[in-house]
Amino acid sequence: MEVRASRRARRGMVAFVCAACMALGVRETAAAYVITKQNKRIEGTDIRAKANGEIVLTTPQGTRTFYPGQYLKAVADKPADFDRAVRLVNAGKHAEAVEILKGIVERFRYLEWDQRARALLAKAYAALGQHEKAAAVFEEMFRIDPSLEKNRELQWAYRDQLLAAGKHAELSRILEEVIRRGDRPDAARAYLLRGDLEMARNQVESAALDYLRTVILFKDQKDVQPMALFKAAEALEKLRDARARELYEELVREYPSSPYAAKAKGKI
């Protein structure tokens, strides 16, 4: 089950990186600039960040310092080695990419590119099977920019990493809170992931119940139904429950184009 969770976590990182880049909203060609709390953009020729979050922007009129709380965003020119790191990640050379990305995070702290680098860094760590480090990268991103906690796909990618890292107690607490809030798309996914968590603990009956909750209570959430049907059927099959076949058949009948339907056909 640990291998399976790890594979799921790596797949989720593609969605995470896309979501993170969209959420951060940094243009790759952006010059150095600061957005003040009054939403005024001030351009510069050079920008530096101090360890305490102070931003020093060099403009044609001289040097200006912006203190934490005085600006919404500070952005530097794209790091010269950022594109190389992207190529390495895409080529599967994750260990090499990690060292470059860690350097960008350090040099461009508070200047937006550190967050872009963290997005790739989390993907690289996940691909290397270092899920605890990937989860820690998420947490650092949230700490620096709390608004990212509202990004749904990013949050689910983080939760996948918690599962793969074996942080079961922490993940369980988060999922209970998600279910309690009552948002239907998130609640459906929370029951599914809680089922995965229970499977990782070899609690097959509990997992089957959570998968079935998604199947029965969230039929309107069509994007998760194929996965829920397949996982519920798998769990019931492990329990030698004859209803497993019925769920496989329903999956093939209702979602014939789903990759899960292709898997289910071999079970019927």
C-alpha positions, 0 to 999 in steps of 0.5 A, spaced: 500 500 500 505 504 501 508 503 493 501 505 491 500 511 495 507 513 493 505 513 485 498 516 487 502 522 490 507 523 484 501 523 479 498 528 483 504 533 483 502 534 475 496 538 477 499 541 483 505 544 479 500 547 474 495 549 480 501 553 483 503 556 477 496 559 476 495 561 483 502 565 483 501 568 477 508 570 475 509 572 468 516 569 466 518 576 463 516 580 469 522 585 470 523 587 477 517 591 481 513 592 487 506 592 488 504 596 494 498 595 498 495 601 494 495 596 488 500 601 485 506 598 481 513 601 482 518 598 476 525 598 478 532 595 475 534 591 481 531 588 487 533 585 493 530 582 499 532 582 506 531 576 511 526 580 515 522 581 509 524 588 507 524 589 499 530 594 497 528 596 490 533 600 485 529 605 481 532 611 476 530 615 481 534 612 487 533 606 492 526 605 495 525 600 501 519 597 502 517 594 509 513 588 510 506 590 510 507 596 505 507 591 499 502 586 496 508 583 492 515 583 490 518 580 483 525 579 481 527 578 474 527 570 472 533 567 475 538 565 470 538 557 472 530 557 473 529 554 465 534 549 466 531 546 473 524 546 469 528 542 463 531 537 468 525 536 472 521 534 465 527 530 463 526 526 470 533 528 472 530 530 479 536 530 484 540 535 479 534 539 479 533 539 487 540 542 488 538 548 483 531 549 486 534 550 493 539 555 491 533 559 487 529 558 493 534 561 498 536 567 493 530 569 491 526 569 498 520 573 498 521 575 490 516 570 488 521 566 484 522 562 490 515 560 490 515 558 483 521 554 485 518 551 491 512 548 486 518 544 482 522 542 488 515 539 491 514 535 484 522 533 484 522 530 491 515 527 490 518 523 484 524 521 488 520 518 493 522 523 499 514 525 500 516 528 507 520 533 504 515 534 499 510 535 504 514 540 508 515 544 501 508 545 501 507 547 508 513 553 507 509 555 501 502 556 505 506 559 511 509 564 506 503 566 502 497 564 506 492 565 500 495 559 497 491 555 502 485 556 498 487 553 492 483 546 492 488 542 487 494 545 491 491 542 497 489 536 495 496 535 492 499 536 499 494 531 502 497 526 497 504 527 500 502 527 507 499 520 505 505 518 502 509 520 507 506 516 512 503 522 516 497 519 518 494 522 524 496 529 521 492 527 514 486 524 518 485 531 522 485 535 516 480 530 512 475 530 518 475 538 518 474 538 510 468 533 511 466 537 517 466 544 513 461 540 508 463 543 501 461 537 496 467 537 491 472 537 497 468 532 502 467 527 496 475 527 495 476 527 503 472 520 503 476 517 498 482 519 501 480 517 508 479 510 504 486 510 502 488 512 508 485 506 512 487 502 506 494 504 508 493 502 515 490 495 512 483 497 515 479 494 509 472 494 512 473 502 514 476 503 507 470 500 503 465 504 507 468 511 506 469 509 498 461 507 498 460 513 502 463 517 496 459 512 491 452 513 494 452 520 497 456 524 492 453 521 485 453 528 483 460 529 483 462 525 477 469 527 476 470 522 482 465 517 481 469 512 477 475 512 482 470 511 487 466 505 484 473 502 482 476 503 489 469 501 493 469 494 488 476 493 490 475 493 497 469 489 497 473 484 493 478 483 498 473 482 503 470 477 499 463 481 498 459 479 492 457 486 491 464 488 488 462 485 481 456 489 481 460 495 482 465 493 477 459 492 472 456 499 474 463 502 473 463 499 466 456 501 464 456 508 467 463 511 465 465 506 459 471 511 457 474 512 464 481 509 465 478 505 471 472 502 467 478 499 462 481 496 469 474 494 471 473 490 465 478 485 467 474 484 473 468 482 471 
